[in-house]
């Protein structure tokens, strides 16, 4: 995962190297060692390792400003002394973690909220099977962090008393929310007792604003903190060679006149002819904005309030600023409308035209990710560290309600979780893709392994329908322990020879094909796992499966019926092929049918590794 990239872990002892090397491998980071320690451990050629020859303080200073995170396996006091001269502000400082020598405690020391240190600490603690130590007030009461709320949506923080508002929430005082712009998706996924009120009628101690407007702090009589969703698309036209100063002046004058915040700007837009305009490039760089240009024929197709014949003759479109703002909003903001018609600002022989459109949906400004996660059979300890990390790190979790309930302890306060009932698997995929295309990191959860009767294949099929380019959004698959593996582990070692899995659900597979596969598996003497063996309406296929296997296997062939494996209501029945239908079987049951050599010893099902193992 590259969420915290660049990331460096610092180790000064062999034990610390052993502890942190797997962590940086998982997080695609680097391990920083002294040259002498790297030589001692023969790690000089390891691609994950960087070395320093002078002092650790110097090596850290060289990396500080271009890193998102540092993980130290050092005494906390030593870390404090190392980073103290480098600290600048909570808005820009990287996340800093301290891991104790055994990996049992992972302390979020710096930039816990805005820098993501708290989330990273939880991820590292998962990797090390330790405990994340989070000291922020919001963490103690299970609250969402105020200054992290808008980060998944690309919102930008405005000027306000963030400390006072965050303190009010942490002290469980009522914080009023006034949201006039941006996604309200976050409102539907707040933790219990979240402390926000949206009614405007209750007495509050602080205010959270979510707006594209510039806030007037002087008029407020209580602490306020503003988030600015990036909804404003600025269309710009100018005379060739216009300098940065005039472009910036024109932009800020228009924003101030309309009481719009520069932090709500999604991006700049113009005609292709201006793609190499130095002043526009500098303006975009100064305000950390994307700069998009469009061909004149595309802009000419836009209906604008102030077309110009002169502009048409010059650049091939009757409008640059208005048309570019509208086009950018439509392409990158899911549609939009012009809210500020073109304004011309002149100075000497130079002129700048500015227009503003407001998109329907905020611009996140980062590529989305789709994580296809297998959560295993149901017990948290059976989920792989990588999958646990993905669950904690995702902006959005999507899955069947039961799956989300099972992983509830891994969810963050305020994490977006969307549930879909059974039979709506494709709707889950489509929703996940929609959110990832927007720019969110979405984890699609499947019980067991996501690639075995799970969601991985469906997601990829839906992406194919959209002519996905294989890169955006990026896709990563996190395997899990499948139900038949977990069931087998509960009853011994029945899968030691060739095996297969067959679903008896005929919702997606014709009944004739299922019977054909059952016959082939029985004839070939495969150890066979039956998924979805019986529902309230579908009762015949399990009976037909038994009859088919009895044609090719002994009635005494061992069979295990494992229901809700690794969950609280787990039940295990060890029986035989002839007797298996005498016991309860439902959709939560995995049926394991042994091959001709499988036998039962001390309640353990054993399939010999070879057919002549007992000869």
N, C-alpha and C positions, 0 to 999 in steps of 0.2 A: 504493500500500500504506500502511495506517495502523498498522502494527505498532508503530512508534516514535512515534506521535502523542501529544502535540504535539512537533514537531521544528522547530528553527530553525537555519539556517545563517547564518554571519556573514561578510560580505565587506567589505573596506575599499578595494579597488582595482577598476577596470573589468575587469581580467583575472580576478579572483576572482569577480566577478559572472557573467561569461561561463561560468566553470567550474562554478559551483554552482547556477545557475538551473535547468538541466535535472535536476539531482539532486533539488532540493526539489519539482519538479513530479512526478517519479516517486514520491517518498516522501510526497506530500501534505503537505509542510511549508511553512515560510515562509522567505524570505530577508530578513535584517535588515541595513539599510543606514543610513548617516547621511543626513539630509535633503538635504545638499549633493550627495552622490554620486547619490542617486536623481534629483535634479533634473538633474544633469549628463548622466545616461544616459536621461532622460525616462522613468523607470519609476514615477512617482508614482501612476499609475492601474492599475498591474499588481496583480492580486489576489493574486499570490504574494509581494508585497513589503510589508514593514513598515519603518517608519523611526523613528529616534530623533533628538531635537534636542539633548539634553544630552551626556552621556558614554556611551561604550559600556559602561563598568563599571556605570553606573546601570541602563542598559537590560537588561544581563545579570542583575543582581540582581533586577529586577522579574520576570523570567521563570524564574529558577532553580528555585524550589520546585514549579512546576506543569508542568515540561517533562520529557520522557523522554530527550531527546537534543539535543546541540548539535554542529554541524560548523563548525569554524573554518578559514578560509584565512588564517592569520596565522603568524608565527614562533612556534615551540613555546614559547620563553621568554616571549613576550608573553601567550600563552594561559595559561601557568602562573601568571603574576602576576595575571591577570584573575580566574581561578577560585579561587585560593588562599583568599581571605577567605570564600568561599561553601561550602567543603567541610564536610560534616557526618559522613557515614559511608558505607561501601561498600554498606550496605543501602538507602540512600535517595538517594544522589547520582545525577544523570543520567549517561548515557553522554556522553563527550566525545571527539570526533575532531579531529585536525589534518591538513589536506590541504596538501601543498606547492603552490607556485605553478603547477606544470605538471600537477598531478593524478596524477603518477606514483607518489607515496607517500601512503598513507592510514594515519595512526598512530592506534591505539586508545589514548588517553591515560588515560581514567578510566572506571571501572565496566565493565571489559571483560567480566567474567563475568556478575555479577548484573544489571547494567544493560543487558547485551546489546551493549556497545560493540564487542566482537570481531566479532560477527555483522554489526553495522551497518557496520563497517570493510570487511568482505569484500563487502558489498552495494554500498557506495559505490565501492570499487575496481573492481568489475565495471562499474558505470556509467561510470567514467572510464577504463576499460581500463588501470588502474594496478595497484599491488601493495599489499595490506593488510599493515601492520607490526604484528604481534601479539607482545608481549613476555612473556606469561605462561608459566610453566614448563610447564604442560600442553600448550600449543601446540607447544612445541619438540619434544615426543616424540609428538605425535599423540594425546594423551590426551583423554578427555572431561573437561570442567570439573566438578569435584565439586559446586561451589555453583550449578551450572546444571542439574544432572541432573533435579531434580524440577519445574522451572519449567513445562514443557509440561503436566504433570499437575495443576498447581495446588497442589502440595505447599508446605508452609511450613517454613522453617528454624527449628530449635530451638536452644537454647543449647548450645554445645559449642566445642571447639577446632578450628574450621574451617580456620584457617591451618595448623595442624600436620597435619591429615588431608590437606588438599590438597597440602601440601609432600611428604608421604610418597608420594602417588600420582605427583607430578611427578618425584620422585627415583627412581621405578620400584621402590619398596618395596611389599610386599604389604599390601593393605588388606582386612580382613575385612568382609563384608557380612552383617548380620542383618536380614532383612526379614520382618516379621510382618503387614504391612498394605500395601494399595495395589497398583497394577498392577505386574506383573513384566515387562511388555512391553519395558522398557528393557534387561533383562538379555540378551535375545536379539539385541541389535544393538550390542554393544560392539565397539570397534576391537580389532585384534589386539594382544596384549600389554597388555591394559587394566589389569592390576595388581590386579584384584579377585579375591577368593576367596570362594566361597559354601559351602564344605564344613565350615568350622569346625574342621578338623583340622590345618591348617597354621599355623605360627608367623607371626603378623602384627605389624606395627608400629603399626597404627591400626585404628579400627573405624568403619564407616558403619552407622548404625541407620536403619531405615525402619519407623516404628511409630506407633500412636496413643497409646502410653503416654508418661507423663512419665519422662524419663531421670534416673537417679541418678548424677551425675558422680562423686560421692565414692567410689563402689564400684569404679570402673574404674581400672586401673593403666596405661592407655595412652590416647593421644588419641582422642577420640570426637566425631563430628558426627552430629546426628539430623535427618532429614527426617520431617515429619508429614503423611501423606496426609489429606485432608479427608473423613473418612468418618462423622463423628459428627453426628447430627441431634438437636438439643435441642428437645424438646417442652416448652412453658412455659404454665402457667396462673397467674393471679394475681387478687387482689381488685382491683376497679377503682381506679385511682389509685395503685397501688403504685409507690414511687419506684425510681430506678435503683440506689441503694445496696443495697437489699434484693434486688433481682433479681440483681445482680452477685454479692452474697454467696452467695445460694442456688446459683447456677451454679458458682462456684468451689469451694464446699464439697463439692458432689457430685462434681465432677471430681477434687478432691484425694483424697476418700475412695476413689474407684475408680482412682486413679493414672492418670488420663487427661489428656492435654495440651490446653489451650485452643486450641493451634494446629491441632489435628486436627478442630476443629469445622467442619462444612460449612455449617450454617445454623441459624437459629431457626425454630420453627414453632408455630402456635397456631390457635385457632378464629377465624373471620371477625370475631366480635364484638370481638376484641382488635387488629384491624388498626390502630386509631387510638390504642392504648395508648402514651402518651408514654414511659413507662419502658422498654417493650420496644423501641421505636424507638431510644431512646438507647443501649440495650445493644447492639443490632445495629450501630449506627454506631460505637460505641467499639471494638468488636472487628472491624470491617470485615466484617460478615457479612450475607448476605441474610436477609430476614425474610418467611417465607411463611405465609399463613393459608388455612384451608380451611373450606367450609361445614359446619355441624354435622351435616347428614345424611350427609355423606361420612365424618366422623369416627365417627359412630354405627355405621357398617358395619364398623368395625375390631373384631376380637376382641382384647380387652385383659385382662390378669390382674386389674386392680383397677377395675372399673366402679363408678360411684357414682350412686345414685338422686338424691341431692341435686344433683349437677352436672347430671344430665339435666334436672331441673326448672328449673335456673337458665339453662342455655345451649342446651338441645336435644340434647345428646349426653352419654352416661354417662362419657365420658373426654375430657379435653382434652390433657393433657401426653403421656400414653402414645400415644393415638390420633394426635395430630399428629406426634409423632416417627416413628412407624411409617409414616404416610402420606407424609411428606416423604422418608423413605428409599426408599420404593417408587417415588415419582414422579421424584425427582431422583438417587437412588442405585442405580437398576436393581434394586430389591428390598432387603430387609434384615430385621433382627430386633431386637427390644428387648433391650438388654444391661443397662439399669439401669431397674428399675421406679420408679414415681413416688415422689419424696421430697418431703415438705412441710416448708418452712422458714417459721416464723412469727416475727413481731416486732410487738409491740403489737397493733393491729387489722388489720395487713396479713399476708398469707400468699402464698407462692409455691410452686407445684408444678413439679418438674422431673423429666423422664424422658429417657432417651437410647436412641436406636436407632442401629445401625451399618449403613451402606449396603453393598451388594455391590461398588459401584464408586465411587471417589472423585469428589467434585464438583470440577470444574475451575474453574468460576466465570467463564468467558468464553465468548462465542459461537464456535462452530467456523467454519472457513472451508474451502471446496473450491476449489482452484486447478487448473484444467484446462490443462495445459501441453504445448505442442508443442515437442519438442526438436530439430526440424529433421532433416536427413538423417543425422546421426551424428557430425559433427566439431564439437568444442566451439566453434570460432570461428563456426560457422553458427547458434548459438543466440542469440536476441535477448537484449539486456541485461535486459529485464524478465523473461524466462523464466529466465535464469540466477539472477536475484535471487530469484524464487519458489522455485527448486530449493534454493538455499542456506537460505532462510528457513523453509521448511516444517518442521513437526514430523515429518511422515511423508511418505515417498515411496512411491507404489504404481505398479507397472507390470510389464510383461513383463521377464524377467530380462535380456535383451540390451539393452533400453533403459537399464536401471539401470547395467549395466556400462559403457555408452558415456559416461555422465555421471559416472562414479565420481570424477574429480578435483574435481567441484563439491560432493561430499557432505561433510558435517561429521562428525567423529568422534562415534560414538554416535547419529547420526541414524537414526531408525527407517525401515527399508526393507523392504517386503513385495513379494515377487514372485509372479506368477501365470502359468501357462503359457498358450500360445495356446489359444483356444476357451473360456477362462474370463473373457472380458471382462466379463460381467455380474456375476460374482462379485467382480471387481476393484471395480466401481462400488458394489456393495452394501457391501463392506468399507470403502471410502472414505467413504461416506455414514454408516455406523455410527460411525466414528471422528470425523468432523466433527460429528455430532450430539452426541457426548460433549463436544466442546469443543476438539478438536485442529485444527491447520491442516494440511490434507492436500493434497498435490500429486499429481494423477493424470497420469502421463506417457504421452504418445503420440509415436511417431516422426513426423517430418514436421509437419504441422499437425494439432492435436487435433480440429479441426472438419472435416477432410477424411479420411474413412475412419478417424477416430480415436475417442477416448473421450468427447468432449464431449457428443455427442448421446445416448449411452447413459446417461451420468450424469444428464442432465436427464430422460430417460424414467423412470429409476428414482425420481428425486425426485417426479415427477408421480404415480407409483403410491402414494407415501406422502402425497399431498395436501400437498406442500411449500407453504409460504406465500410463497415467493419471497424470503425474507429470512434465515431461520435454518435451516441454515447459509447464510452468504453464498457466492455463486458468482462467480468471476472467470475469464475465459478469456484465456489467453496464447497468441497464434498463433505458429506456427513456419513455417519454409520447407518447403513440401510436397515430396514425392519427385519429382513431375513438374516442379516449378519447378527443383529442384536438378539433375535430369537434363538439362533444357533448357539450363541455364546451362553445363553441361559440354560441350555439343555446339554451342553457338552461340546462335541466336535463332529457334528453330522455332515459338514460341508468339506470334508478332507479330500473328497474325490470330485469328479466333474458334477456340476450341478446346474440347474436352471431355475428361473422364476417365471411364473405364469399368472397373470391376473384373470380372475373369473368374472370380472365386470364386463358386460356386453354393451355398455353405453358407448364405448369408442371402438370396440372390436367386435366383428360379427360372431355370433355364437358358433357358427360352423368353423371359423378359424380357430376359436378357442379349443373346440373338441379335437381338431386336427393336431394342434400343438400338444394337447394332453396325451394323445395317442403316441405321438413321436417321442415325447419325454419318457413315457412308460416303456415303450419298446426299447429305447436306447439305454435304459437303466440309469437315467440321471437321478441323483438326489434332487427332489423338486420342492420348491417353495411356492405355495399358492397364496396370492394376495387377493383381497376383496372376495373371500370365498362365499359369503352368503349375506344377503340383505333381507329386509322384511318382505320385499316383493319377489326377489330372485332367490329361489330355494332349490331349484332343480340342478343347477350346474355342479354344485358340490357333490350331489348324489351321482351324477354322471361321471364326475372325475374319479370318485371312489370305484365305480364299476369298471372304468377303463383300466385303472391301475391294478385292480384285482385280476384282470385278464393276464397280466404280465408279472405280477409280484405275488409273493406269498401273503396269505391273510395275516400272518404274524409279523409282517414288516413293521418296524418301529415307526410311529408317527408322533409328532409333538404338536400340540395346539397351544400357541403362545398368544395371549391377548393383552393388549396395552403394555407391551414390553417396556420395562424400566419406568413405568408410571405407577402412581399410587395404587391404582386398582388392577395391577398386573395379576394374571392368573396363568398357570402352566399346567397342562395336562399331558402326561405321557401315556400313550395308548398304542393301539395297533391299527393297521389298515382296515381290518374287518370291523373294529369297534369304534372307529373315529366319529361316526355320526351319532353315537349315543351320548355325546357331550355337546354343550353349547358352543356354537360357532357363529360369529357375526363379522361385520366389516372391519372390526378392529383386531381380528384374529389372523395370525400368520400360521398356515398349516405347513409343517415340514414333513415330507414323506421320504423315508430312507431309500437307498438302493438295495439291491439284492444282498449286499454284504454288511449293511448297517445292522448294528446290534446294540442292546441295552446292557450296560454294566453299572451296577450301583446307582441307578437312575441317571446315568450319563449315556447319551446317545453317541455312538462312535462309528464312524465310517472309516474303514482302513484306507490308508493312503494308496495301496495297490490291491488288485484283486487277488494277489497271491501272498498277501502279507501274512496270513495265518497258516500258510501251507507248511 
